[in-house]
Amino acid sequence: MEQRLPLSEEIVLLGANQLRLKYRSYVETYSIGAIFIDLLLKKKIMLDEKGKVKVLDSEETGIHYMDKVISILNKSFRMKKLKGWIKYFHFRNRLRGKIHDSILQELQRKGAILIGFKLPFLPLRKITETNQSREQIVELLHSQLITHGNPNEQTVALSYLLKESGLLKTYFDAKERKEIMECINSKKDQLSIDVHSIKKIERAIQDITACLSSLGGAIVTP
């Protein structure tokens, strides 16, 4: 990969199960949350004083899944808080799945993965990582957060999502995870994006996970 992937694609790539195209619904929901952070980073949306999502720039990005989310926000008759939007996408299985599949297609187009044929009688496909794409992301996180202690906004956002989804422990040991969170906490005031916006997304995803758990959903930490 010549340049860094968007946050949405990084979280999907790091969370990808090689034998599954259709992830558990809560994992797809994390990718929706990542799209909102991507749009915040790109200054396409903002959160107003009441915490409601407002579109600042509706011009197309050229990335299908981002443009789809922006279009839905624009067409809405009323503004919603971030938590409301994440719930909106979470409980619309088909829409959520299509957006998630669009992220996978973008990863394949960029040469990060190969999506295989659908397995007979199962909603599964084989996903093959290419060009050591995951290793490149993990090495970047290690460099910014542990080696140099100078993370950018996307690295901080990705770390929050990895921590909340349980994926952080897949790639880093306990000592490294402690160093990562200490680094993030010490750099909060230096970020150009309001860290409270990221925390609101993190909290919204926590609420979704808790909701699913209370309903008896299969919440399994990746």
C-alpha positions, 0 to 999 in steps of 0.5 A, a space after each residue: 500500500 503506497 498510502 495509508 488506508 482510511 480508518 474504516 478500511 483499517 478496522 475492517 482489515 484488522 478485524 477480518 476473519 479469513 473465512 468470513 465475508 459476512 461478519 457478526 453484526 456488531 463487528 460491522 457496526 464498528 466499521 460504521 462507527 469508523 466511517 463517521 470518524 473518517 468523515 469527522 477527520 475529513 471535516 465532512 461532518 461535525 457534531 453540533 452543541 447538542 451532539 447531533 450530526 451535521 453535514 458540512 460538505 456533501 461533495 462526493 469523496 469518490 469512496 462509495 461507502 463514505 458517499 453512501 453514508 453522506 447521502 443518507 445523512 443529507 436525505 434525513 428529515 431530521 438530525 440525529 445524535 451520533 448514537 442514533 445514527 449508529 443504531 440506525 445502521 446497526 438495526 438495518 441489516 441489509 444496508 449495514 451489510 452492503 456498506 460493509 461489503 463496499 469497504 471490502 470491495 475497496 480493500 480488494 481494489 487497493 490490493 489489500 485483500 482478495 475476496 474468494 467465491 461464495 461457499 456453497 450453502 453458506 453466507 461465507 467467502 474466503 478473504 485472503 490478505 495480500 501484501 502483508 497489509 495487516 502487518 503494515 498497519 500494526 507496524 505503523 501503530 507500533 511506530 507512532 504509539 510506542 517507538 516515537 510516541 507521536 500518533 496522529 488523529 487516525 492512529 488515535 481513533 483506530 486505537 480506540 476502536 481496536 480497544 473497544 472491539 477487543 482487537 487490540 489484544 490480538 496484535 499487542 501484548 499487555 505491556 504494549 497495550 498499556 504503553 499505547 493507552 498511556 501515549 494516547 491519554 498524554 496526547 489528547 490535548 494536541 489533537 486537531 480533532 475533538 477527542 470527545 467526538 471520538 469518545 462519543 462514537 466509542 460510547 455509542 458502540 459500547 451502548 450497541 454492544 450492551 444492547 445486543 448482549 441484553 437481548 441475548 445476542 452472540 457477543 464474542 470478543 474477536 
